[in-house]
């Protein structure tokens, strides 16, 4: 089976051409799909080293794929996610303009045709997740497409494109149901970091798509974050008592202090999230947190974090 090399600078028109050629070869694209089943820590860490993150979609849970762009030296990573359920697909935080070709080719490599994407979920309105909206509309090219966000976000998303109908999740009873009955629930997290920010919870896999919350600045990025027992029990992330080279939580704390608006906003969001039964967290930035015990530990760390947002600007660390 032929493999297609993916780079981040493929012209927008090229992805359309690639997709057309793939369809002519096989109506249902069956290009190389990487499937990883997470049945334990050893399996996850063992297979991860063999993955070509720049070229492949990564299955992180039942029907959920990471389709982001990987650059271990970027310092800030953007993570679009695809949820596939039967003949339907939903793309969450689809990515910036420059990453469109990479993201869409990874979507195609899951076997999903662009026209199967019926919803684009934008959990806030920054260009690193909304910038590719015009290209997505062009390749999806169906009247069935809608955008799900928040009224405060839709005001700004309109300036990326006015073509696709924009829905406020609060007018949908705060959920979206696939035809199969699989449900995505939406929870507001205002001012984390924008007034209309929210998170998305897949009730089937107990996966939380957390938008900027749990995001991270990473000098040495990995797709999956893993805490050791010592890290989970540590009470001081400023000075590692085990002299580990890099603290996996420090970048998360720094991101929250810089990006979130205030302690009050961050703590309110964490209280909302802590009430959910979460197996894994899929943030828009940084690393996926694939283990329940690590999710709980990082919620605890962030709940203890001081000087967030405006307080960080005034008082520093």
GIZI-V167733 format. One record per pair of residues at least 24 apart in sequence whose C-alpha atoms are under 6 Angstrom apart, sorted by the first residue. I is the first residue (numbers start at 1). GAP is how many residues later the second one is. Records with the same first field share a line. If there is no record, write none. Layout:
# GIZI-V167733
I=GAP  GAP
This chain:
# GIZI-V167733
6=49
8=91  94
15=86
29=82
30=81
31=78
33=76  77
35=24
56=50
57=49
67=36  39
68=35
72=149
75=142  143  144
76=141
77=208  209
78=206  207
79=205  206
88=28
89=27  28
90=27  29  30
91=29
92=29
93=29  36
94=35
95=33  34  35
96=31  32  33  35  36
97=34  35
100=32
114=26
115=25
118=26  27
119=26  27  28
120=27
121=26  27
122=27
123=26  74  75
124=29  73
125=28  32
150=46
152=44
153=43
189=80
191=74
192=68
193=67  68
206=72  73
207=72  73  74
208=73
209=73  74
210=73
211=72  73
212=72
214=69
215=37  68  70  71
216=35  36  39  69  70
217=34  38
218=33
223=64  65
224=63  64
225=62  63  64
232=65
257=51  52
258=51
260=49
261=48
262=46  47  48
263=45
